């Protein structure tokens, strides 16, 4: 009995396998038919046509005959659509071959469209023009808030302010002068005044009664912030300059071999500036010039000092000379002579010399004067004297 059942089951298995084989054969025959149709359609297309992605997917599906049952439902839809597209492409290819241009060919053969030139700086209408003008005005005001006239006015104001700050309290520059001062070292004497101005240098030259240089040993300044002093550490000249206006101070100078310091008062902000001041100290310094005769220093004589500085003596009468070697004035029974050369005759009563070599003499009246000029004796006749 078991054998009968086994034979029946084996027979049924063979029947089912035959049916499955027939269905598979039929399916293969169907796929081969579709593949042949697609190949004929590709051959009908022009050589320049390029298959679309859908056509490439369809060709791939047809090359796999076993994907018919296993493929998802969407694969059959795409295959059908691809088949329709291929049919349309075949029709278009046939129409192009027959001389009837398709829509694609018409588009490719038409001339390209050209747009008219557009100028972005030209407003399209009045509203856009007003908006552009308003924007330009706003940007220009933010970038340049001041007009050229206002800028020039500000520059002029700045120039006037800087000029007023740098200028002296008076409009004209101070007048320069060179003088000689007699230093009085006696107790209770008033110290000489040195007139200064900011921006101007004054030189103080210290000499003795013979006109020789008196070297400086040291100095001390009352207000170093208000004045500036330069000294070469060995000479007899100080360079004094005021740093501020209306800031007063004093100066103490120690001369070599002199126990008493020379006191000076510094007054800046003056309209007359002492460019050079010869500070004549009584006595003979270390470098005194030895003269023939009395070696005692001449007494201080302001009248003689004025003659040395080129100022005529008070109530003096100018006398004519035959040359310009000397200047002569007469005051009563006294004669004052000013010359750059050394007086030989007559004998003088008092003498003063400056640092630049000028000499002033006080002597008795004489119609003829002898001078030593560059090693030669020259005579000077004076009119008005007998």
C-alpha positions in Angstrom: 0.0 0.0 0.0 2.8 2.3 0.8 4.4 1.6 -2.5 1.2 2.7 -4.3 1.1 6.0 -2.4 4.8 6.7 -3.2 4.2 6.0 -6.9 1.2 8.4 -7.0 3.1 11.2 -5.3 6.1 10.9 -7.6 3.7 11.0 -10.6 2.1 14.2 -9.3 5.5 15.8 -8.8 6.5 15.0 -12.4 3.2 16.6 -13.7 3.8 19.8 -11.7 7.3 20.1 -13.0 6.1 19.8 -16.6 3.5 22.5 -16.1 6.1 24.8 -14.6 8.5 24.1 -17.4 5.8 25.0 -20.0 5.0 28.2 -18.2 8.7 29.2 -18.0 9.1 28.4 -21.7 6.1 30.6 -22.5 7.4 33.4 -20.4 10.8 33.2 -22.1 9.1 33.3 -25.5 7.2 36.4 -24.4 10.3 38.2 -23.2 12.2 37.3 -26.3 9.4 38.9 -28.4 9.6 42.2 -26.4 13.4 42.2 -26.7 13.2 41.8 -30.5 10.7 44.7 -30.7 13.0 47.0 -28.8 16.0 46.1 -30.9 14.0 46.9 -34.1 13.0 50.3 -32.6 16.6 51.1 -31.8 17.7 50.3 -35.3 14.9 52.6 -36.7 16.3 55.6 -34.7 18.9 57.9 -36.2 22.5 57.3 -35.4 22.9 60.6 -33.5 20.0 59.8 -31.1 21.0 59.0 -27.6 18.8 56.7 -25.5 17.3 58.3 -22.4 17.8 57.0 -18.9 14.4 55.3 -19.1 15.4 53.5 -22.3 18.7 52.3 -20.8 16.7 50.9 -17.8 14.3 49.1 -20.3 17.2 47.6 -22.2 18.7 46.3 -19.0 15.4 44.7 -18.0 15.0 43.0 -21.4 18.5 41.6 -21.2 17.5 39.8 -18.0 14.8 37.3 -19.0 14.4 36.0 -15.5 13.4 39.4 -14.1 9.8 39.1 -15.4 8.2 37.5 -12.4 10.6 38.7 -9.7 10.5 42.4 -10.7 8.1 44.8 -8.7 4.9 46.0 -10.3 6.5 49.4 -11.1 9.1 47.8 -13.3 6.3 46.7 -15.7 4.9 50.2 -15.8 8.3 51.8 -16.6 8.8 49.2 -19.3 5.5 50.0 -20.9 6.2 53.7 -20.7 9.6 53.1 -22.2 8.0 51.2 -25.0 5.7 54.0 -25.7 8.5 56.6 -25.7 10.5 54.4 -28.0 7.5 54.3 -30.3 7.2 58.1 -30.2 10.9 58.5 -30.9 10.5 56.1 -33.9 7.7 58.2 -35.2 9.6 61.4 -34.8 12.6 59.9 -36.5 10.3 58.7 -39.4 8.8 62.2 -39.7 12.2 63.9 -39.8 13.3 61.4 -42.5 10.1 62.3 -44.5 10.9 66.0 -44.4 8.5 67.0 -41.6 10.4 68.8 -38.9 9.5 67.9 -35.3 9.1 70.5 -32.5 12.6 69.8 -31.2 14.1 70.4 -34.6 12.2 73.6 -35.0 13.5 74.9 -31.7 17.1 74.1 -32.5 16.9 75.6 -36.0 15.4 79.0 -34.8 17.7 82.1 -34.2 18.6 82.9 -30.5 16.6 85.6 -28.9 18.6 88.8 -28.1 17.6 91.0 -25.1 17.9 94.8 -25.6 20.8 96.5 -23.6 19.9 97.7 -20.1 21.7 100.6 -18.5 21.5 100.3 -14.7 22.3 104.0 -14.2 19.3 105.2 -16.1 16.1 105.3 -14.1 13.1 103.4 -15.6 10.5 105.9 -14.6 10.1 109.1 -12.5 9.5 107.3 -9.2 12.8 105.3 -9.6 14.6 108.6 -10.5 13.4 110.3 -7.4 14.3 107.3 -5.2 17.8 107.2 -6.8 18.3 111.0 -6.2 17.2 110.6 -2.6 19.6 107.7 -2.0 22.5 109.6 -3.6 21.7 112.7 -1.5 21.6 110.7 1.7 24.9 108.8 1.0 26.7 112.1 0.0 25.5 113.8 3.2 26.8 110.9 5.3 30.1 110.7 3.6 30.7 114.5 3.2 28.7 116.4 5.8 30.6 119.6 5.2 30.7 121.7 2.1 34.0 122.9 0.5 33.4 126.5 1.8 32.9 125.2 5.4 36.0 123.1 5.2 38.0 126.1 4.0 36.6 128.2 6.8 37.6 125.6 9.4 41.1 125.5 8.0 41.4 129.3 8.1 40.2 129.2 11.8 42.8 126.6 12.6 45.5 128.6 10.9 44.6 131.7 12.8 44.5 129.8 16.1 47.9 128.2 15.6 49.3 131.6 14.5 47.9 133.3 17.6 49.3 130.6 19.9 52.8 130.7 18.4 53.0 134.4 18.0 54.5 136.8 20.7 52.2 139.0 22.6 53.2 141.8 20.3 52.8 141.7 16.5 56.3 142.9 15.5 59.5 141.0 16.5 61.6 142.4 19.3 64.3 144.9 18.4 67.8 143.6 18.8 70.5 145.6 20.7 74.1 145.1 21.9 75.2 146.9 25.0 78.0 147.0 27.7 77.2 147.0 31.4 79.4 147.9 34.3 79.2 145.4 37.1 79.1 146.9 40.5 80.2 144.4 43.1 79.6 146.7 46.1 77.0 145.7 48.7 73.6 147.2 48.0 74.2 147.7 44.3 71.3 146.9 41.9 72.1 143.8 39.7 72.0 144.5 36.0 68.9 143.4 34.0 69.2 141.2 30.9 66.3 141.6 28.5 65.1 138.4 26.9 62.4 137.1 24.6 61.1 133.6 23.9 62.8 132.2 20.8 65.8 134.6 20.9 69.3 133.8 22.3 71.3 136.4 24.3 75.0 136.1 24.8 76.6 137.3 28.0 80.4 138.1 27.6 82.4 138.7 30.8 85.5 140.9 30.5 87.8 142.8 32.9 88.6 146.5 33.0 91.3 146.0 30.3 88.9 144.3 27.9 90.4 140.9 28.3 88.2 137.8 28.7 87.4 136.7 32.2 86.8 133.0 32.3 83.7 131.6 33.9 84.1 129.0 36.6 80.5 128.0 37.3 76.9 129.4 37.2 73.6 128.8 39.0 70.2 129.4 37.5 67.2 130.4 39.6 64.5 128.7 37.5 65.9 126.0 35.2 62.4 125.3 33.7 62.0 128.9 32.5 65.5 129.4 31.0 68.0 127.5 29.0 71.8 128.2 29.3 74.6 126.8 27.2 78.3 127.0 28.2 81.4 125.4 26.7 82.8 124.8 30.3 85.9 126.9 29.6 85.1 130.2 28.0 83.8 133.5 29.2 80.4 133.5 27.3 77.0 132.2 28.4 74.1 131.6 25.9 70.8 132.4 27.6 67.4 131.7 26.2 63.9 132.2 27.7 61.6 129.2 27.5 58.5 131.0 28.7 57.2 134.5 28.5 56.8 136.6 31.7 58.6 134.1 33.9 61.3 136.0 35.7 64.4 134.7 37.3 68.0 135.5 38.2 71.5 134.1 37.4 74.6 133.9 39.6 78.0 133.6 37.7 81.2 132.7 39.4 84.3 134.1 37.6 87.7 132.5 37.9 89.8 134.1 40.7 86.8 136.4 41.8 85.4 135.7 45.2 82.2 137.6 44.7 79.6 136.1 42.3 78.1 138.3 39.6 74.3 138.5 40.0 72.0 139.2 37.1 68.3 139.6 36.7 66.6 137.8 33.7 63.5 139.5 32.4 61.8 137.7 29.4 58.9 139.0 27.2 60.6 142.2 26.2 60.2 144.2 23.0 63.9 145.0 23.0 66.3 142.0 23.3 69.9 142.1 24.4 71.6 140.1 21.6 75.0 140.7 23.2 75.9 142.1 26.5 79.5 142.8 27.5 79.7 142.4 31.2 82.6 144.6 32.3 83.8 143.5 35.7 86.1 145.9 37.7 89.6 144.7 38.2 92.0 142.6 36.2 91.2 139.0 35.4 93.6 136.1 34.9 94.0 137.0 31.2 94.4 140.8 31.7 96.3 142.8 29.1 99.3 144.5 30.6 99.5 148.2 29.7 102.4 150.7 29.9 102.1 153.0 32.9 99.7 152.7 35.7 98.4 149.2 36.1 95.6 150.2 38.4 92.2 149.7 36.9 90.4 152.8 35.7 87.5 153.9 37.8 84.0 153.1 36.6 82.8 155.9 34.3 79.3 155.6 32.7 80.1 158.4 30.4 83.2 156.6 29.1 81.1 153.4 28.8 78.6 155.2 26.6 81.3 156.4 24.4 82.6 152.9 24.1 79.1 151.7 23.0 79.0 154.5 20.4 76.7 156.7 22.3 77.8 160.4 22.3 78.5 161.8 25.8 75.9 164.0 27.4 76.3 167.7 26.4 79.2 166.6 24.2 80.3 168.4 21.0 81.4 166.3 18.0 84.8 167.4 16.6 85.9 166.9 13.0 88.9 164.7 12.2 90.9 164.4 8.9 90.3 160.7 8.7 87.9 158.1 10.1 90.5 156.4 12.4 88.9 157.9 15.5 85.8 159.7 16.8 86.3 162.7 19.1 83.8 164.5 21.5 84.5 167.5 23.8 82.8 168.0 27.1 84.1 171.1 28.8 87.8 170.5 29.4 87.6 166.8 28.7 88.0 165.0 25.4 86.5 161.5 24.7 88.1 159.5 21.9 86.7 156.3 20.5 88.9 154.2 18.2 89.7 150.6 17.3 93.4 151.4 17.5 95.7 152.0 20.4 96.2 155.6 21.6 99.9 156.5 21.9 99.8 160.3 22.5 98.7 162.2 24.4 98.4 160.3 27.7 94.9 159.2 28.6 93.3 159.5 31.9 90.9 156.6 31.7 90.4 153.8 29.2 87.8 151.1 28.5 87.9 148.3 25.9 85.3 146.0 24.6 85.6 142.3 23.8 85.6 143.1 20.0 88.7 145.4 20.3 87.0 148.8 20.5 88.7 151.3 22.8 87.4 154.4 24.5 89.7 157.0 26.0 89.3 160.0 28.3 92.1 162.5 27.8 93.0 166.2 27.9 92.4 168.4 24.8 95.1 168.0 22.1 95.0 169.1 18.4 97.0 166.0 17.3 96.5 162.4 18.3 98.9 159.5 17.5 97.5 156.0 17.1 99.1 152.6 16.5 97.4 151.1 13.4 98.5 147.6 12.4 102.0 148.2 13.7 102.3 151.7 12.2 102.0 155.1 13.8 99.3 157.2 12.2 98.4 160.8 13.2 94.8 162.2 13.5 94.3 166.0 13.4 91.4 167.3 15.4 89.8 170.5 14.4 88.5 173.0 17.0 91.4 172.3 19.5 94.4 174.5 19.9 
